[in-house]
Amino acid sequence: MSLPRLRAVLDTMPSYQPTEGVYAAEHRPRPLSANESPDSPLPGITDAIARAGGTVNRYPDPGCEDLTRALARAHGIDEDRIVVGAGSVSLLQMLLQAIAEPGAEVVHAWPSFELYPVLAELAGVSSVAVPLLDATHDLRTMADRITPRTRLVVVCNPNDPTGTIADPDEIARFVARVPPTCLLAMDEAYYEYVRAPEAASALGYGAAFPNMVVLRTFSKAYGLAGLRVGYLVGDPRVVRKLRKACLAYAVNTVAQHAAMEALALRDRLMDRVETTVADRGRVHHALRRDGWSVPASEANFLWLPLGEDAPAFGRWCTHQGIAVRVFPGEGVRVTIGSREDNDVFLAAAETWRTTRPWAMAPGDRTGCETEDE
């Protein structure tokens, strides 16, 4: 029987595979694979969700106007600089669709957020991946790879999965080298966790570089991963065009109201972020003390550059009831979760380091997962 003709890229693209057992009804592993907040929503947020639930028979506000106003007040900018989307990953998809023309290319680092090349392929855009240098963006080489075909450059800062940040002086030089006709997206999904004194958000570049947009999300520090809300900040002239590429009604009513309440409760949520940052330092210190190679992280996760040992370590964690994110041949990313979950992971990592339990059942999964921003 003949089947409908679909794009050939769908025959070769990998499909999404969640970490084994994460969504099971029983015996779920400790969730250290998707960079989620370990904290339950604050009562004010759940109250806002309940109130909004009574209106879901109506379409949501397609322009997210109330949320846009709240974001503009929070950042001290005009509303015409903001686009709201269903998670920052949907905004990345929008950017790629907006620049997709025959021969178009996108430049990004690798390993970085793993949906960059996937979204590029879906949009028909060629992906140019530039290897990291010492677990950090090699901005000089990325700038060298920009050609007249380059329509978009993406910088994930802090980088997922390594948690590293780019040097601010290097960013300044890099931004100046990106042609004004090329869109530059700074993906700051984890910026609320940054504590490096020299770090600076790309939001400060907006006025001088109209080709730059900055992506943020409510999925991580604000704890709304299950509702899918993100936003983009850019030059009003660019934003005006990008809004045309947004899918109408993409951000549901419940998500919009929850995000507005989260902004109102930002101080309390950032206190929770401080707890995560403190435990990030504790776990990082413990791993380094025990002999692990772990780069300093400015996100809510740590990176173990295990190379070819990564799948075996992922199987070991799964065997111990811990879900981690494995990048085969590269390393393992571990979310900073609750203190209890972090302690269980540290114990599993220490057992692995001292005994090297290589033998696992042939059918064991590596615990791979792709998470949305």
VMD Tcl script that draws the C-alpha trace (Angstrom):
set ca {
  {0.00 0.00 0.00}
  {1.31 3.43 -0.95}
  {1.78 6.02 1.76}
  {1.60 9.81 1.56}
  {4.78 11.49 0.36}
  {6.39 13.35 3.26}
  {9.69 15.22 3.45}
  {12.71 12.94 3.13}
  {14.33 14.47 6.22}
  {11.71 12.71 8.35}
  {13.24 9.37 7.36}
  {16.62 10.23 8.89}
  {15.81 12.50 11.83}
  {15.97 10.88 15.29}
  {12.66 10.73 17.13}
  {12.19 12.05 20.64}
  {12.90 9.43 23.29}
  {12.15 10.40 26.91}
  {14.25 9.01 29.72}
  {13.14 5.52 30.63}
  {10.49 5.48 33.33}
  {10.24 9.26 33.87}
  {6.56 9.29 32.91}
  {5.67 5.87 34.30}
  {2.80 5.62 36.74}
  {4.94 3.81 39.30}
  {8.62 3.48 40.21}
  {9.64 6.72 38.58}
  {13.37 7.47 38.71}
  {14.74 10.54 40.43}
  {14.26 13.28 37.81}
  {17.73 14.66 37.14}
  {17.55 14.63 33.34}
  {15.44 17.55 32.13}
  {16.71 20.60 34.09}
  {13.35 21.19 35.75}
  {12.84 23.03 39.02}
  {12.57 20.52 41.90}
  {10.06 22.76 43.72}
  {6.29 22.53 43.48}
  {4.45 25.67 42.31}
  {3.79 28.33 44.92}
  {0.17 28.56 46.15}
  {-0.34 31.87 44.35}
  {0.55 30.22 41.05}
  {-1.72 27.22 41.59}
  {-4.53 29.64 42.54}
  {-4.01 31.55 39.29}
  {-4.07 28.26 37.38}
  {-7.35 27.28 39.05}
  {-8.96 30.63 38.25}
  {-7.83 30.52 34.63}
  {-9.11 26.96 34.32}
  {-12.65 28.25 34.49}
  {-12.23 30.09 31.19}
  {-10.70 27.42 28.96}
  {-13.87 27.16 26.89}
  {-12.66 30.41 25.28}
  {-9.62 30.96 23.11}
  {-6.58 32.51 24.81}
  {-5.41 36.03 24.07}
  {-3.45 35.46 20.83}
  {-1.09 38.35 21.52}
  {-0.52 37.57 25.22}
  {-1.07 41.28 25.83}
  {-1.33 41.23 29.64}
  {1.73 39.00 29.96}
  {3.63 41.16 27.48}
  {2.86 44.25 29.56}
  {4.01 42.46 32.73}
  {7.26 41.41 31.05}
  {7.85 44.93 29.75}
  {7.46 46.31 33.27}
  {9.75 43.62 34.70}
  {12.54 44.44 32.23}
  {11.90 48.19 32.00}
  {11.41 48.09 28.23}
  {8.64 48.86 25.74}
  {6.05 46.21 24.94}
  {6.85 46.34 21.23}
  {10.19 44.63 21.94}
  {8.64 41.39 23.23}
  {7.26 38.23 21.61}
  {5.71 35.54 23.82}
  {5.68 31.90 22.73}
  {4.96 28.37 23.94}
  {8.38 27.89 25.53}
  {11.56 29.37 24.10}
  {11.92 26.29 21.88}
  {8.83 27.37 19.94}
  {10.42 30.79 19.50}
  {13.57 29.13 18.18}
  {11.40 27.26 15.70}
  {9.78 30.57 14.74}
  {13.19 32.17 14.14}
  {14.29 29.34 11.88}
  {11.06 29.48 9.92}
  {11.44 33.23 9.61}
  {14.93 32.98 8.05}
  {14.34 29.77 6.05}
  {15.11 30.38 2.39}
  {16.91 28.17 -0.14}
  {20.56 27.86 0.88}
  {20.11 29.45 4.31}
  {22.42 28.33 7.13}
  {22.37 28.56 10.92}
  {25.61 28.54 12.95}
  {25.63 27.18 16.50}
  {28.01 25.48 18.92}
  {28.12 21.73 19.59}
  {27.34 20.11 21.90}
  {24.68 22.62 22.73}
  {20.89 22.50 23.02}
  {20.20 19.43 20.95}
  {17.10 20.73 19.23}
  {19.05 23.38 17.31}
  {19.99 21.03 14.43}
  {16.63 19.25 14.58}
  {14.64 22.48 14.26}
  {16.97 23.62 11.50}
  {16.36 20.45 9.49}
  {12.61 20.78 9.93}
  {12.79 24.34 8.62}
  {14.96 23.31 5.66}
  {17.95 25.27 6.98}
  {21.49 23.85 6.90}
  {23.03 23.46 10.34}
  {26.67 24.49 10.82}
  {27.87 23.09 14.17}
  {31.09 24.49 15.66}
  {32.76 22.31 18.32}
  {33.13 23.74 21.81}
  {36.57 24.78 23.03}
  {37.24 23.69 26.63}
  {33.49 23.06 27.09}
  {32.74 26.67 26.09}
  {31.62 28.42 22.91}
  {34.49 28.98 20.48}
  {33.17 32.37 19.43}
  {36.14 33.25 17.25}
  {35.66 30.13 15.12}
  {31.89 30.63 15.07}
  {32.42 34.12 13.66}
  {34.81 32.69 11.07}
  {32.12 30.23 9.94}
  {29.66 32.99 9.09}
  {29.20 33.33 5.33}
  {26.73 35.19 3.09}
  {24.49 32.11 3.45}
  {24.35 32.46 7.24}
  {20.98 33.86 8.22}
  {21.01 32.99 11.92}
  {23.63 32.45 14.64}
  {22.60 30.96 17.99}
  {24.62 31.29 21.20}
  {23.40 29.31 24.21}
  {24.66 31.20 27.28}
  {24.91 29.46 29.74}
  {25.45 26.57 27.40}
  {23.31 23.44 27.59}
  {24.67 20.81 28.34}
  {27.99 22.10 29.73}
  {26.63 24.92 31.93}
  {29.53 27.19 30.93}
  {29.29 30.87 30.03}
  {31.18 32.74 27.35}
  {33.64 35.44 28.36}
  {31.85 38.85 28.19}
  {34.75 40.49 26.33}
  {34.71 37.68 23.76}
  {30.95 38.09 23.39}
  {31.40 41.82 22.72}
  {33.98 41.11 20.00}
  {31.81 38.34 18.57}
  {28.66 40.45 18.42}
  {30.56 43.14 16.54}
  {31.67 40.55 13.93}
  {28.17 39.26 13.16}
  {26.94 41.06 10.03}
  {23.96 43.35 10.67}
  {22.01 41.42 8.03}
  {22.40 38.18 10.03}
  {20.09 37.47 12.96}
  {21.87 36.68 16.24}
  {19.90 34.79 18.91}
  {21.26 34.70 22.46}
  {19.55 31.77 24.21}
  {19.50 32.66 27.92}
  {17.17 29.93 29.16}
  {19.28 29.45 32.30}
  {20.37 33.01 32.97}
  {18.64 33.29 36.36}
  {21.18 30.78 37.71}
  {24.25 32.77 36.65}
  {26.37 34.06 39.53}
  {29.71 34.78 37.84}
  {30.50 38.42 38.69}
  {31.85 39.13 35.21}
  {28.72 37.83 33.43}
  {26.25 40.16 31.73}
  {22.98 39.46 29.95}
  {22.80 40.17 26.25}
  {19.70 42.25 26.95}
  {22.08 45.18 27.37}
  {23.10 44.98 23.70}
  {19.62 45.54 22.32}
  {19.84 49.21 21.40}
  {23.23 48.98 19.67}
  {22.60 45.77 17.74}
  {19.11 45.55 16.20}
  {20.00 42.18 14.65}
  {20.18 40.59 18.13}
  {17.31 38.87 19.94}
  {17.41 37.36 23.44}
  {15.43 34.27 24.44}
  {14.18 33.58 27.97}
  {11.88 30.92 29.46}
  {9.54 30.32 32.39}
  {10.33 26.59 32.32}
  {13.42 26.60 34.53}
  {13.83 29.21 37.28}
  {10.11 30.04 37.31}
  {9.12 26.37 37.56}
  {6.51 26.32 34.79}
  {8.00 23.62 32.53}
  {4.64 21.87 32.25}
  {2.86 24.95 30.91}
  {5.29 26.02 28.14}
  {5.88 29.77 28.24}
  {8.87 31.66 26.88}
  {9.61 35.05 25.43}
  {11.91 36.89 23.05}
  {13.26 40.43 23.37}
  {14.47 42.29 20.31}
  {14.39 45.43 18.23}
  {10.79 46.61 17.59}
  {11.27 46.51 13.82}
  {12.44 42.90 13.97}
  {9.82 41.90 16.54}
  {7.05 43.33 14.36}
  {7.98 40.90 11.60}
  {8.64 37.94 13.88}
  {5.17 38.21 15.42}
  {3.76 37.40 11.98}
  {5.55 34.03 12.13}
  {4.05 33.11 15.53}
  {1.37 30.45 15.64}
  {-1.88 32.04 16.78}
  {-3.22 30.97 20.20}
  {-0.02 28.99 20.90}
  {0.24 30.10 24.55}
  {-2.83 28.85 26.40}
  {-4.82 30.90 28.89}
  {-3.68 28.92 31.93}
  {-0.04 29.35 30.97}
  {-0.42 33.09 30.45}
  {-2.01 33.63 33.87}
  {0.49 31.37 35.63}
  {3.40 33.27 34.06}
  {1.98 36.62 35.15}
  {1.60 35.33 38.71}
  {5.14 33.93 38.59}
  {6.44 37.38 37.66}
  {4.53 38.85 40.60}
  {6.14 36.23 42.88}
  {9.58 36.56 41.35}
  {11.37 37.39 44.60}
  {10.14 34.21 46.28}
  {10.98 32.12 43.22}
  {14.47 33.59 43.06}
  {14.96 32.54 46.70}
  {14.38 28.99 45.47}
  {16.90 29.57 42.70}
  {19.44 30.60 45.35}
  {18.90 27.24 47.05}
  {19.55 25.45 43.77}
  {22.67 27.54 43.13}
  {23.98 26.74 46.61}
  {23.45 23.01 46.12}
  {25.03 23.24 42.67}
  {28.17 24.45 44.39}
  {27.96 21.67 46.98}
  {27.53 18.90 44.40}
  {30.21 20.37 42.15}
  {32.67 20.52 45.05}
  {31.87 16.94 46.10}
  {32.41 15.60 42.58}
  {35.67 17.49 42.10}
  {36.89 16.37 45.52}
  {36.25 12.76 44.50}
  {38.27 13.11 41.32}
  {35.61 13.86 38.71}
  {36.29 16.33 35.92}
  {33.40 18.81 36.09}
  {33.52 22.31 34.56}
  {32.15 25.19 36.61}
  {28.44 25.58 35.83}
  {26.30 28.71 35.77}
  {23.10 26.77 35.09}
  {20.94 24.36 37.14}
  {22.92 21.32 36.03}
  {26.44 19.91 35.91}
  {28.36 18.35 33.02}
  {30.43 15.20 33.33}
  {32.62 14.92 30.19}
  {32.84 11.13 30.19}
  {33.32 10.62 26.46}
  {32.79 6.98 25.45}
  {31.98 6.06 29.07}
  {28.85 8.25 29.03}
  {26.33 5.53 27.98}
  {27.67 3.08 30.57}
  {27.42 5.69 33.31}
  {23.90 6.51 32.14}
  {22.94 2.85 32.41}
  {24.42 2.74 35.90}
  {22.36 5.75 36.98}
  {19.21 4.19 35.51}
  {20.00 1.01 37.43}
  {20.23 3.14 40.59}
  {16.84 4.75 39.92}
  {18.24 8.06 38.69}
  {17.35 9.68 35.37}
  {20.23 11.64 33.81}
  {20.74 12.98 30.30}
  {23.33 11.10 28.25}
  {25.12 12.54 25.22}
  {26.72 9.41 23.69}
  {30.40 9.90 23.06}
  {30.35 13.26 24.83}
  {29.23 13.18 28.45}
  {26.38 13.18 30.94}
  {24.34 16.14 32.14}
  {22.93 15.99 35.66}
  {20.23 18.37 36.86}
  {20.55 19.90 40.32}
  {17.38 18.61 41.96}
  {16.25 18.29 45.56}
  {18.97 17.85 48.16}
  {17.89 14.25 48.68}
  {18.03 13.46 44.97}
  {21.42 15.13 44.69}
  {22.78 13.06 47.57}
  {21.53 9.85 45.98}
  {23.27 10.83 42.75}
  {26.53 11.61 44.56}
  {26.44 8.19 46.22}
  {25.83 6.50 42.85}
  {28.64 8.50 41.24}
  {31.05 7.53 44.01}
  {30.19 3.84 43.67}
  {30.73 4.09 39.94}
  {34.08 5.81 40.36}
  {35.43 3.31 42.84}
  {34.03 0.04 41.44}
  {33.37 0.74 37.74}
  {30.30 -1.54 37.41}
  {30.56 -1.96 33.64}
  {28.48 -5.11 33.22}
  {24.86 -4.22 32.53}
  {22.03 -6.06 30.84}
  {22.41 -5.75 27.03}
  {18.98 -4.19 26.67}
  {19.50 -1.44 29.23}
  {18.69 2.09 28.06}
  {21.10 4.99 28.48}
  {18.53 7.32 29.98}
  {18.56 9.80 27.11}
  {16.11 12.64 27.01}
  {15.53 15.77 25.01}
  {13.99 18.56 27.04}
  {12.12 21.64 25.85}
  {13.26 25.12 26.90}
}
mol new
graphics top color blue
foreach p $ca { graphics top sphere $p radius 0.5 }
foreach p [lrange $ca 0 end-1] q [lrange $ca 1 end] { graphics top cylinder $p $q radius 0.2 }
display resetview
